[in-house]
Structures are given as structure tokens and as C-alpha cells.
């Protein structure tokens, strides 16, 4: 099993694909990945089957959780409970976020 990960590899992979995220750890007990949204790009994610933590690496915008907007900026951390609607929006610069699921990314 791989134990070391270079985020720049996954960011490059995203930029060369049609996806805006890449899950690089996907185990039954934990998943982790990186999300990159271009300015104004739509975040189309649906609620997840497990709790999730987001760590903002860089960028701006908002994270809507339920009906409330939270301002996104470098080094902020957000918790989103399972089955709760949420999505990033309103970013004027590239948004780069590390995410962790308390279970697999299904």
C-alpha cells in the first residue's frame, strides 16, 4: 500500500482531465483527495454517505452547507456531516481543497 502522496501529481492529473477532483486514498475506513475548481467553475457534488472534512489549501469563494454560505480562504477547515447538501461556489481565483471522508469515496 502506498504511504506517501505528492499533491502536485494529482493537481496536474485534474488539470489534464474533465474532472475537478481526484481521490488518491480510498479505503473502507478513510478516503482522501484533492479538489481544484477554476474561477467560477461549478461544483456538482452530491451529499456523501460519510462525514467529510475539507482543508483549504488556497483560493477563495464560499462553501454552502445546507442553507448557509461560509467564506472560504487559505488554511480554513470545514466539517460536513454525512447526507448534508453542500458545494463550493463563487470563487474568483483557483480553489484548491484537500478532503477527507470518514469512509470510502463512493
PyMOL commands that set and color helices and strands:
alter all, ss='L'
color gray80, all
select helices_A, chain A and resi 7-15
alter helices_A, ss='H'
color red, helices_A
select strands_A, chain A and resi 21-26+31-37+52-58+62-65+68-71+77-80+86-89+95-101
alter strands_A, ss='S'
color yellow, strands_A
deselect
rebuild
show_as cartoon
